Amino acid sequence: GQLLGSPMYMAPEQLCTDFHIDPRADIYALGSLLYTLVTLQTPHTCTDMKVIAQEKIKGLIIPPSKRVKMLGKKNQLEVPDSLEAVIQKAMAVNPDQRYQNASLLRRDLEAWINGYATEAEGASQAKLIKLLFIRHRRLGTVISLLICSIFVFIYQIKTKLDIALLDQDAALATA
């Protein structure tokens, strides 16, 4: 029946007496710590325990990217979408929507660090291709140049065919 830990980093279920607490509460705490590291502020703006409990239970936490913007123009930090998705998944109100263990959270963080899409963000095919190009800049440059060359080649062939058709039509018209 005791509250153990810092309320700023506690999972919502730790604040309710009728919830079963399991290791996913620690995932929430890790997400809260990551939030603090990324935004340089705790997930909650006030220090009143009742307000913090209400915000946690209702999921009323300002997304990291918006929190960073609120710091003002002096701050040059930006929170990548994929990292924000990881933080928000780790801090989900419903434990079933969080990472189910720390290794899944670690895997997503490693994916983000290494330039891959995270499971939390549910990246589109376009984003996966963009990340591939970013990870392999030289290869991406070569492929981009190859694609541009193909389009130029196709345009030139089409232009020559159009001219040939016009010449053929003109020859038929004079005959």
C-alpha positions in Angstrom: 0.0 0.0 0.0 3.0 2.3 0.0 4.2 4.5 -2.9 7.8 3.7 -3.7 9.7 5.8 -6.1 9.5 9.3 -7.6 6.0 10.3 -8.6 7.3 12.0 -11.7 8.6 8.7 -13.1 6.0 6.3 -11.7 3.6 4.4 -14.0 -0.1 5.3 -13.7 -0.9 1.8 -12.3 1.5 2.4 -9.3 -0.8 5.3 -8.2 -3.9 3.1 -8.1 -4.4 0.5 -5.4 -6.6 -1.8 -7.5 -4.1 -2.4 -10.4 -1.6 -5.2 -10.7 1.9 -3.9 -11.0 4.4 -5.8 -13.2 7.7 -5.1 -14.9 5.9 -2.9 -17.5 5.8 -0.2 -14.8 9.6 -0.1 -15.0 9.2 0.4 -18.8 7.1 3.4 -18.1 9.8 4.7 -15.7 12.4 4.2 -18.4 10.3 6.1 -20.8 9.9 8.9 -18.3 13.7 9.0 -17.9 14.2 9.1 -21.6 11.6 11.9 -21.8 13.6 13.9 -19.3 16.9 13.3 -21.1 15.4 14.4 -24.4 13.5 17.4 -23.3 15.7 18.4 -20.3 12.5 18.6 -18.2 10.4 16.0 -16.3 7.2 14.7 -18.0 5.0 16.8 -15.7 5.1 20.6 -15.4 3.8 20.8 -11.8 4.9 19.3 -8.5 1.4 18.7 -7.0 1.1 15.0 -6.4 -2.7 15.0 -7.1 -2.3 16.8 -10.4 0.6 14.5 -11.4 -1.6 11.5 -10.6 -4.5 12.8 -12.7 -2.2 13.7 -15.6 -0.7 10.2 -15.5 -4.0 8.3 -15.3 -5.5 10.4 -18.1 -2.4 10.3 -20.2 -2.1 14.1 -20.3 1.6 14.4 -21.0 2.9 17.0 -23.4 4.6 15.2 -26.3 8.4 15.6 -26.2 8.6 17.5 -29.5 6.0 20.1 -28.2 7.8 20.3 -24.8 11.1 21.1 -26.5 9.4 23.8 -28.6 8.0 25.3 -25.4 11.5 25.8 -24.1 11.9 28.8 -26.5 13.9 29.9 -29.5 17.3 29.7 -27.6 16.9 25.9 -27.6 18.1 24.3 -30.8 16.9 20.8 -29.9 14.5 18.8 -32.1 13.0 15.5 -31.1 13.0 13.0 -34.0 9.6 11.5 -34.7 10.9 7.9 -34.3 12.4 8.7 -30.9 9.2 10.4 -29.8 7.2 7.4 -30.8 9.5 5.2 -28.7 9.1 7.5 -25.7 5.3 7.6 -26.1 5.0 3.9 -26.4 7.1 3.4 -23.3 4.9 5.9 -21.4 1.5 4.5 -22.6 -1.2 4.7 -19.9 -2.3 1.1 -20.7 0.5 -1.3 -19.8 -0.7 -3.6 -22.7 0.2 -0.8 -25.2 3.8 -0.4 -23.7 6.8 -2.4 -24.6 6.3 -5.7 -22.9 9.9 -6.0 -21.7 13.0 -3.9 -21.6 14.7 -5.8 -24.5 12.0 -4.7 -26.9 12.5 -1.1 -25.8 16.3 -1.5 -26.2 15.8 -3.0 -29.6 13.8 0.1 -30.7 16.4 2.5 -29.2 19.2 0.6 -31.0 17.2 0.7 -34.3 16.8 4.5 -33.9 20.5 5.0 -33.0 21.6 3.0 -36.0 19.3 4.8 -38.4 16.6 2.2 -38.8 12.9 2.6 -38.3 11.5 1.8 -34.9 8.6 -0.6 -34.3 6.9 2.1 -32.3 6.6 4.5 -35.2 5.1 2.1 -37.7 7.2 3.6 -40.5 5.8 3.8 -44.0 7.6 2.4 -47.0 8.7 5.9 -48.0 10.3 6.4 -44.6 12.0 3.1 -44.8 13.5 4.0 -48.1 14.5 7.5 -46.8 16.3 5.8 -43.9 18.0 3.4 -46.2 19.3 6.3 -48.3 20.5 8.1 -45.2 22.3 5.1 -43.9 24.0 4.5 -47.2 24.6 8.0 -48.5 27.0 7.0 -51.3 24.8 4.2 -52.5 21.8 6.5 -52.3 23.6 9.2 -54.4 24.5 6.6 -57.0 21.0 5.2 -57.2 19.5 8.7 -57.4 21.8 9.6 -60.2 21.0 6.4 -62.0 17.2 7.0 -61.7 17.7 10.6 -63.0 19.8 9.3 -65.9 17.1 6.8 -66.8 14.4 9.5 -66.8 16.6 11.8 -69.0 17.3 8.8 -71.4 13.5 8.0 -71.6 12.7 11.7 -72.2 15.3 11.9 -75.0 13.9 8.7 -76.7 10.4 10.1 -76.4 11.5 13.4 -77.9 13.2 11.6 -80.8 10.2 9.4 -81.4 7.9 12.4 -81.5 10.2 14.2 -84.0 10.3 11.0 -86.1 6.5 10.8 -86.1 6.2 14.4 -87.1 8.6 13.8 -89.9 6.7 10.8 -91.0 3.4 12.7 -90.9 4.9 15.5 -92.9 6.3 13.1 -95.5 2.9 11.4 -95.9 1.2 14.8 -96.2 3.4 15.9 -99.0 3.1 12.6 -100.9 
